[in-house]
Amino acid sequence: MRCLALLIALCLVTGHAQAQVDSLRKSVFSLGLMGHGGYLLKHSQSLAPLKESYPWGFQADLGWQLVTEKAYRFCSCYPRLGFSVNYFNFDNGAVLGNAYYLLGYIEPVFFLPRRFNLSFRLALLGVSFQDRPFHETENPLNLAYSTYVAFPLAIELGLNYRPSDRLNLRLSFNYNHISNGGIKDPNKGLNFPTVSLGGHYTFRPVRFTLKGRMRRPPPEKKNRWEIEFSNAFKNAYPAEKAQYWVFGISTSYSRWFHRSSAAAMGFHWEMDNARRMRSVREGLGVDHNRLSLTVGHEFWLGRVQFGQYVGFYLYDRMPTNGIWYHRHKLSVQITEFMFMAVSLKAHRQVADYLDLRLGFNIGARDKAKTQGTQGKAK
């Protein structure tokens, strides 16, 4: 209950200050409070000894509803941006403890002029604190996480009802994940779907108009060639604190095909010194390098790009993780030809590592026109 009181106090204080300046902005500030209840997935045999757990918690949202025509042109909808403050109790305090975290999100909202509307939230940037990490003697059953600090992710489908211009009631279906990105083992991760119920309140009325479908103009350059250099650190064995350098080079080709979407294909080579250390200690004498083919989908959002990829190992002399992996990447354009990115590589539900990337694209990145062409309302 102390956590709930803290969330409510944070909402009230922030809301009062924000309400004074909202009238000067082209977005509308809102506060939300949601209650969660769900189920902890035992996605690995290593988690089987854990008792059945039903996580519950609270979420406070601080968001900015974009209401301009430029924002509407982005997705033929009205997006919402913001961050959420979260508390979760994993219903297994002696082993899994509690999590406290902050998440940034983007949330396209569809059918907003109507009382009933639909939203889809993607929250991929955040940091979390867990209070019961793995310990060899004091907490040996917690193979889900071994660090106090980790990186949460969440996706949410929301069913909304607006009884007034200030109030929005919501029923949401959520999938939540917490992992340390492979910084330290054990790191099987926490995966827990939840159902949440609550509402959002704006400090001035929000009125929307249905503008019909707007077509985003295609980028001036529909093809991109990129090369990236990645750096990460990971340990070789779960009980070790030593971190080993992982260096990678990626080359890729992507092609725009619709609105903000592009298809991508490329190759990734990595030199994983944690694998080299394992090969030496276990007397395997095999090459620790890996080469993979990647395919995926990318959202081209101006200077920001979000990509989801699946990789298949073409060369792997030490196949301990299977033949495929998935990667999620967020990149930001720094100059016309250079960008920085952060990506998470995982084998199924288990993160391998979180890396930082410096990339270069051959030919200028997206220079999409700022004006869209409004189609006929349907």
C-alpha positions in Angstrom: 0.0 0.0 0.0 2.9 2.3 0.5 3.9 1.9 -3.1 0.3 2.8 -4.2 0.4 5.9 -2.0 3.7 6.9 -3.6 2.3 6.5 -7.1 -0.8 8.6 -6.3 1.3 11.3 -4.7 3.6 11.4 -7.7 0.6 11.8 -10.0 -1.0 14.6 -8.0 2.2 16.7 -7.6 3.3 16.3 -11.3 -0.2 16.9 -12.6 -0.7 20.1 -10.7 2.6 21.5 -12.0 2.0 20.3 -15.6 -1.6 21.7 -15.7 -0.2 25.2 -15.4 1.8 25.0 -18.7 -0.3 22.6 -20.8 -2.2 25.4 -22.4 1.0 26.6 -24.0 1.7 23.3 -25.7 0.3 21.4 -28.7 -0.1 18.3 -26.7 -2.4 17.5 -23.8 -1.0 16.1 -20.6 -2.7 13.2 -18.9 -2.3 11.1 -15.7 -3.3 7.5 -15.4 -3.5 4.8 -12.7 -3.8 1.1 -13.5 -4.0 -2.0 -11.3 -2.5 -5.2 -12.7 -3.0 -8.9 -12.0 -1.4 -11.7 -13.9 0.6 -15.0 -14.1 4.3 -15.7 -14.1 5.4 -17.9 -17.1 7.8 -20.6 -16.4 9.4 -20.5 -19.8 12.4 -22.5 -18.9 13.0 -25.8 -17.1 15.3 -24.0 -14.7 12.3 -22.1 -13.3 10.2 -25.2 -12.7 11.1 -25.5 -9.0 9.4 -22.1 -8.4 5.9 -22.2 -6.9 3.0 -21.0 -9.0 3.1 -17.2 -8.8 0.5 -14.6 -9.7 2.2 -11.1 -10.0 0.2 -8.0 -9.1 1.0 -4.4 -9.1 0.3 -0.8 -10.0 1.2 1.5 -12.8 1.1 5.3 -12.9 1.2 6.9 -16.4 2.3 10.3 -17.3 1.6 11.0 -21.0 1.2 13.6 -23.6 -1.6 13.1 -26.1 -0.6 14.6 -29.5 -3.5 16.4 -31.2 -1.9 18.2 -34.2 -2.4 17.4 -37.8 1.3 16.5 -38.2 1.0 13.9 -35.4 -2.2 12.5 -37.1 -0.3 12.2 -40.4 2.2 9.8 -38.7 -0.3 6.9 -38.5 -3.7 8.2 -39.4 -4.3 8.2 -35.7 -3.5 10.3 -32.6 -0.3 9.0 -30.9 0.4 9.3 -27.2 4.0 9.6 -25.7 5.0 9.3 -22.1 6.4 7.1 -19.4 5.1 4.9 -16.7 6.2 4.3 -13.1 5.5 0.6 -12.1 5.5 -1.6 -9.0 5.1 -5.3 -9.2 5.0 -8.0 -6.4 5.8 -11.4 -7.9 3.8 -13.3 -5.3 6.9 -15.2 -4.2 8.7 -12.7 -2.0 11.3 -15.1 -0.5 12.6 -15.9 -4.0 11.5 -13.3 -6.6 10.8 -10.3 -4.5 9.5 -7.1 -6.0 10.3 -4.9 -9.0 10.2 -1.1 -9.3 10.7 0.4 -12.8 10.4 3.3 -15.2 9.4 2.7 -18.8 9.1 5.1 -21.8 6.4 4.4 -24.3 4.8 5.3 -27.6 1.1 4.5 -28.0 -0.9 5.0 -31.2 -4.6 5.5 -30.4 -7.2 4.6 -33.0 -10.9 5.7 -33.4 -10.3 8.5 -30.9 -13.2 10.7 -32.0 -15.5 7.9 -30.8 -16.4 7.0 -27.2 -14.9 3.6 -27.6 -11.3 3.4 -29.0 -8.4 1.1 -29.3 -4.7 1.7 -28.4 -1.5 -0.2 -28.8 1.4 0.6 -26.5 5.1 -0.3 -27.2 7.4 0.3 -24.2 11.0 -0.6 -25.0 13.2 1.9 -23.1 13.4 1.6 -19.3 15.3 0.6 -16.2 14.1 -1.5 -13.3 15.2 -2.4 -9.7 14.6 -5.8 -8.3 15.2 -6.5 -4.6 15.8 -10.3 -4.4 18.5 -11.3 -7.0 20.1 -14.7 -7.3 22.6 -15.6 -4.6 24.5 -18.9 -4.4 23.6 -19.5 -0.8 20.9 -17.0 0.3 18.7 -17.2 -2.8 19.7 -20.1 -5.1 16.2 -20.7 -6.6 16.0 -17.4 -8.3 17.4 -18.2 -11.7 15.2 -15.5 -13.3 17.5 -12.6 -12.5 20.9 -12.0 -10.8 21.3 -8.2 -10.8 19.5 -5.5 -8.9 19.3 -3.4 -12.0 17.7 -4.7 -15.2 15.8 -3.5 -18.4 12.1 -4.0 -18.7 10.0 -4.2 -21.8 6.2 -4.2 -22.3 3.5 -4.3 -25.0 -0.1 -3.5 -24.3 -3.4 -3.7 -26.1 -5.9 -1.3 -24.6 -9.7 -1.1 -24.9 -10.8 2.4 -23.9 -14.0 4.2 -23.2 -14.2 8.0 -22.9 -17.3 9.1 -20.9 -16.2 12.7 -21.1 -13.6 15.0 -22.7 -11.3 14.6 -19.7 -11.7 11.0 -18.6 -10.7 7.8 -20.3 -11.4 4.4 -18.8 -9.2 1.4 -19.8 -9.1 -2.4 -19.8 -5.7 -3.6 -21.1 -4.0 -6.8 -21.9 -0.2 -6.7 -21.3 2.9 -8.8 -21.8 5.8 -7.8 -19.5 9.4 -8.8 -19.6 12.4 -8.0 -17.3 16.0 -9.0 -18.1 19.5 -7.7 -17.5 20.4 -8.1 -21.1 22.9 -10.8 -20.5 25.1 -8.7 -18.3 25.2 -11.4 -15.6 24.0 -14.9 -15.3 21.7 -16.5 -14.3 19.3 -14.5 -16.4 16.3 -16.6 -17.6 14.2 -13.4 -17.3 10.8 -12.6 -15.9 7.9 -13.0 -18.3 4.4 -12.3 -16.9 1.3 -11.4 -18.9 -1.2 -9.3 -17.0 -4.7 -7.8 -17.3 -5.0 -4.2 -16.0 -7.9 -1.9 -15.3 -7.9 1.8 -14.6 -8.2 5.2 -16.2 -6.5 8.4 -17.4 -7.5 12.0 -16.7 -6.5 15.1 -18.6 -6.3 18.6 -17.0 -8.1 20.3 -19.9 -10.7 18.9 -22.3 -9.5 16.9 -25.3 -11.5 17.0 -28.5 -10.6 15.2 -31.6 -11.8 15.4 -35.2 -11.8 12.5 -37.7 -9.5 13.6 -40.5 -9.8 10.4 -42.6 -6.8 8.4 -43.8 -3.7 10.4 -44.6 -1.0 8.8 -46.7 2.5 9.2 -45.5 4.8 10.2 -48.4 7.5 7.7 -49.3 11.1 8.5 -48.3 13.3 10.1 -51.0 15.6 7.1 -50.7 13.7 3.8 -50.6 16.8 1.6 -50.3 19.5 1.6 -47.6 22.8 -0.1 -47.2 24.2 0.0 -43.7 27.3 -1.1 -41.8 27.4 -1.3 -38.0 30.1 -1.9 -35.3 28.8 -3.3 -32.0 30.3 -3.7 -28.6 29.0 -5.6 -25.6 30.2 -7.4 -22.4 29.0 -10.7 -20.9 30.2 -13.3 -18.5 31.2 -16.8 -19.5 29.6 -18.7 -16.6 26.7 -17.8 -14.3 28.7 -17.7 -11.1 31.4 -15.5 -12.5 31.7 -11.7 -12.2 34.3 -11.3 -14.9 33.0 -9.7 -18.1 34.3 -10.5 -21.6 34.2 -8.3 -24.7 31.8 -9.2 -27.6 32.6 -7.3 -30.8 30.5 -7.5 -33.9 30.1 -6.2 -37.5 26.8 -6.1 -39.3 26.0 -5.3 -42.9 22.4 -5.0 -44.1 20.2 -3.9 -46.9 16.6 -2.6 -46.3 13.9 -1.6 -48.7 10.9 0.6 -47.9 7.6 -0.9 -49.0 4.6 0.8 -47.2 4.1 3.9 -45.0 6.7 3.5 -42.2 7.7 -0.1 -42.9 10.7 -1.6 -44.5 12.0 -5.2 -45.0 15.6 -5.9 -44.1 18.2 -8.6 -44.8 21.9 -8.8 -43.8 24.8 -10.6 -42.2 26.3 -10.3 -38.7 29.7 -11.5 -37.6 30.6 -11.6 -33.9 33.7 -12.3 -31.9 32.4 -13.5 -28.5 35.3 -13.7 -26.0 33.0 -15.2 -23.3 32.6 -18.2 -25.7 36.4 -18.3 -26.3 37.0 -18.5 -22.5 34.6 -21.4 -22.2 36.2 -23.2 -25.2 39.6 -22.8 -23.5 38.5 -23.9 -20.0 36.5 -26.9 -21.2 39.3 -28.0 -23.7 37.0 -27.8 -26.7 39.5 -26.1 -29.0 36.8 -24.7 -31.3 36.4 -21.3 -32.9 34.4 -18.9 -30.9 33.4 -16.7 -33.8 29.9 -16.8 -35.3 28.4 -15.7 -38.6 24.6 -15.3 -39.1 22.1 -14.3 -41.7 19.4 -11.9 -40.5 16.0 -11.0 -41.8 13.5 -8.6 -40.3 11.1 -5.7 -40.3 12.0 -2.0 -39.6 9.9 1.1 -38.8 11.4 4.2 -40.4 10.2 7.1 -38.3 12.3 9.9 -39.5 15.5 10.1 -37.5 14.5 7.2 -35.3 14.3 3.6 -36.4 13.0 0.5 -34.6 13.8 -2.9 -36.0 13.0 -6.5 -35.2 15.1 -9.3 -36.7 15.5 -13.1 -36.7 19.0 -14.5 -37.2 20.1 -17.9 -38.4 23.7 -19.1 -37.7 25.6 -20.0 -40.8 28.8 -20.6 -39.0 28.9 -21.7 -35.4 31.5 -24.3 -34.2 30.1 -24.1 -30.6 26.3 -24.5 -31.0 25.1 -24.1 -27.4 22.2 -21.8 -28.0 20.4 -23.4 -31.0 20.5 -22.3 -34.6 18.5 -19.1 -34.4 18.0 -15.9 -32.3 16.0 -12.7 -32.3 17.2 -9.1 -32.0 15.5 -5.8 -31.3 17.2 -2.6 -32.2 16.5 1.1 -31.6 18.7 3.6 -33.6 18.9 7.4 -33.8 20.4 9.3 -36.7 23.2 11.6 -35.5 24.3 13.0 -38.9 23.2 12.4 -42.5 25.4 9.3 -42.7 26.0 8.2 -39.1 23.8 6.8 -36.4 24.0 5.2 -33.0 21.9 2.3 -31.8 21.3 -0.1 -28.9 20.1 -3.6 -29.5 19.1 -6.7 -27.5 20.0 -10.2 -28.7 18.2 -13.1 -27.2 17.8 -16.9 -27.7 14.1 -17.6 -27.2 13.3 -16.0 -23.8 16.9 -15.7 -22.6 18.9 -12.6 -23.4 22.4 -13.1 -24.7 23.7 -9.5 -24.5 22.8 -5.9 -24.8 25.1 -4.0 -27.2 25.9 -0.4 -28.2 26.4 0.3 -31.9 27.9 2.9 -34.2 26.6 2.7 -37.8 27.0 4.3 -41.2 24.6 4.2 -44.0 25.6 4.5 -47.7 23.4 7.2 -49.0 21.4 9.6 -46.8 18.9 8.1 -44.5 15.2 9.0 -44.6 14.5 12.5 -45.8 10.8 12.2 -46.0 8.8 15.3 -46.9 7.1 17.0 -44.0 3.8 17.4 -45.7 1.6 14.5 -46.3 -1.2 14.0 -48.8 -4.6 13.8 -47.3 -6.7 11.1 -48.7 -10.4 10.9 -48.7 -12.1 10.1 -45.5 -13.5 6.6 -45.4 
